[in-house]
Amino acid sequence: MLAENSLATTAWFFLLHRLGRVRPMLVTLGGVKVWLRTATSDIYVAVESLGSEFDPAIALLPASCSGLVIDAGGYIGTAAIKLARAFPHARIVTIEPSSANLAILRRNVAGFANIEVMHAALAAQPGPVVLKDTGHDHWGFSIVDHAGHHKPLESIGALSLADVLEKYAAETVALLKLDIEGAEGEVLAAAADWLARVDIVVAELHDRIVPGVEAIWARAVAGRRNFTPRGEKVMSVHPRLLSPPEGATGGVP
């Protein structure tokens, strides 16, 4: 996991992690130097996103892709980094609602000229929303009200996908990563307004937060090429992209 780092760095990271002490540390993962907070979900997200999690989607687009790539649910920026390295000519827009996560994200993406950061939440409609701690660590902050204890964290602005496209004067999106802790339900419910303009959607569906979101996904992506790559993500591909994705194992109805 941290084999690229010195023994002292690795030992110190995992000692703090086990002790539950949150501290930012600069480590190397997949040849990239990134800041991770010990005793948080940062390490698990970074290993997945800098690893092979997005490879099936990346394989469908040329490295020369110069379109718009949207990373909704940017967290600490490692997915944006993976996509920026894969598509150095693309415009990568990473959207993160949490101020705490955003501070780490900005440090991590500072060296990538093709990554732009937005402090906002992606939702079906623009307007003010409240970000909540749902008790699932830093990766589980959500704007969705659902059963169970949750603590308000901060008020932020929400943007719709149409707002993002207008801001960047984009007619189409090459790739949309959607990992927004339940808010994907309302975004996908409005997919008729935007899905035809998106070549590839890679989403994580949170049925435990919004029951029925998997059914919403299935209805939204009907008629497209839909896959379940390895891991927790599902993927939908516009029919104009004909090559099957590497590593895909089966279909999503």
N, C-alpha and C positions, 0 to 999 in steps of 0.2 A: 504493500500500500504506500509506504513512505520510503521505499528502497532507494530512491534517488538522493535521499538526504543523508547527512552524516549520522552516525550512530547516536551521537549526543543529542542532535535535533530530534530524531525519532523517539529516543527514550524520554526526553523532556516533554514532547508533545503528548505521549500516551500517559505519562505520569500525571500531568495536569488534567488530562481527559478523565482518567480514573478517579481523581480527587474531586472532580466536579468544579474545577476552577476555570472560569471563562477568561481566556486571554488570547488576543490575536497573535498568531505566529506566522512568519513567512516560511513556506515550505515549497518544495518542488514536486509537482505531479505531472506525469506525461510530458516532461520537458518544459513545463510552464511554472514559473514562480507565482504563487498565489498566497494571499493572506487567508488563513482559516482561524476561526475561533475554537479553541479547545472546549470540551464539554458541551458541544452543540452538535447539531446535525450537519454542520458544514462539511466535515470530512467525508461523510457518506454521499452527499450530493456531488461534491467535487470529483470523487473517484468515478462515479457513474457518468457524469456529464463530460468529463475530460477523457473518459474511456470510450466504449463502443456504443453507448446508448443512442446516439444520433446518427450512427454510421449508415443505417438503412436509408434514411432520408437524404443524407449527404450524397450517397451513391447515385441518386436520381438526378442531381443537378450538376452541370459542368463546373469545374473549378473557376472558370472565367465568369461565372454568374455575377452580374452587376446590378441585380434587382434589389428590392427591399426584403429584408428578413426581420421578422418581429419575434422577439423573445419576451412573451408575456408571462410574468412570474420570474423576474430576473434573478431573484435571491442574491447570491454573492458574485454573480457574473461569470461563473465557469461555463455555463451553456453558451453564453454570448461569445466567450473566448474560443470555445470549440468551433462555433460557426464562423467566427471572424477569421480563424486560421484556415478553415476549409474553403471559405469564399472571400479572399482578400480584397476583391473588387466590389463586393456587395456592401450595401448600407445596412448595418446591424443596429436595430433599435431595441434596447432592452428596457422593459417597463417593470418597476418594482415599487410597491406601495409602502413598505416598511422603512422608516428613516434609519433604524438600527442596521438592517440588512444593506441599505443603500450606501452607508458609510464604507462598508467592506467592499461592496460591489465597485464603487468608484475607484478605490485603491487598486483593485484587481484589473480593471479594464483601462486604466490610465495610459498604458503603453500601446493601445490599439487605436489607430487613427480612424478606423472604419466602424467603431462602436460609439453610438450615442445613447445617453441615459435619460430616461424620463421618470420622474418621481410621481407616480400615479397608479391607480388601479384600472385594470381593463374590465369593463362592464357592458351591459347591453345599451345603457343610456348614460350620457354624461351627467355630472352633478356631484355634490358632496356625499361622501360615504364615511363610515367609521370602520377602521381596521381593528380586528379583535384578536386576542390571544386565545386560541381554542385549546391550549394545553398540549399541543403536539409539537413542541419545540419551535425554533425559529423558522422552520420550513412550513409550519402549519398556520401562519397568520392568515386570516380570511375576512372578507367583507360581508360574508353570508351569515345570516342568522340561522342557527340550527340548534337542535336539542343538545343540552349539556352546558356545562359551565364555560363561560367565556368572559374575558376581561377586556374592556375597551382600551386601546393603545393610543390611537391618534385619529384625528379627522383629516381626510385627504380628498383630493379631487379624483373622480372617475372619468375615464375617456371611453368612448365606443371605438370599435375598429374603424368605423367611418371617419371619426375624428382624426385618428392616426394617419389614415390614408390621405386625408385632406391636408394635414400638417406637412406631410412629406411629398405632396403633389404626385402620389403614386396611383396608377390605374390598377396595378396588380401587385400581389405579394408572392415572392418566390417560395418562402417558407414561413409558416406561422407555428411557433411553439406555444402551446397553451397549457400552462400548469398554474392555475389560479385558485386552487383550494375551494372548489365548489362553485365559484362564480362562472365557471364554464357552462353551467346549466342554462343560465339566461342568455349568455353569449351565443351558445349553439342553438337555442330556441329561435334566435333571430338570424340564423345562418342564411336564410333565403336572401337577405339583404347584401351579403358579402362573400359567400363561399365560392361562387363562380369565379371570383377574382383572385383566388388563392390556389397556387399550384399544389402545395403540400401542407397539410396540417398534421402536426405531431402533438397529441394531447395526452394528459393524464386525467382520467375520469375519477371523480371523488363521490362515488355512490353512497359512501358512508356519511357524507356531509349533506348531499342533496340526493335523496333516494329517487331513482328514475332517470338519473343523468345518462346512464348507459343507453337507455331507450331513446332519450333525446338525441344522443350522438348517432345512433343507428338511423333514425329518421332524417337527421340533417344531412348525412353523407350518402344516403341512398342514391345510386346511379353513378357513384364514383368508384375508384379502385380502393378498397379498404383492407388493411392488414393489421395484424397483431405481431409486431416485431418482438424480439426477446426483451424481457423486462416488463415494466408497468405501463408503458406507453402504447397507445393505439395510433394508427396513421391512416390518413385519407389522402389519396392522390388524384388529381384531376385526370380525366381520361386521356388528355392530350399527351401526358407523360406515359409512354407505353411500356418502358422497360420495367420488369419486376424488381423490387428492391432486394438487395443482398441481405440475407439474414432473416427475411420475413418468413414466418411459420404459420400459414393459415390465414383465413379471412375473418373479417368482422361483418356480420350480417348487415 
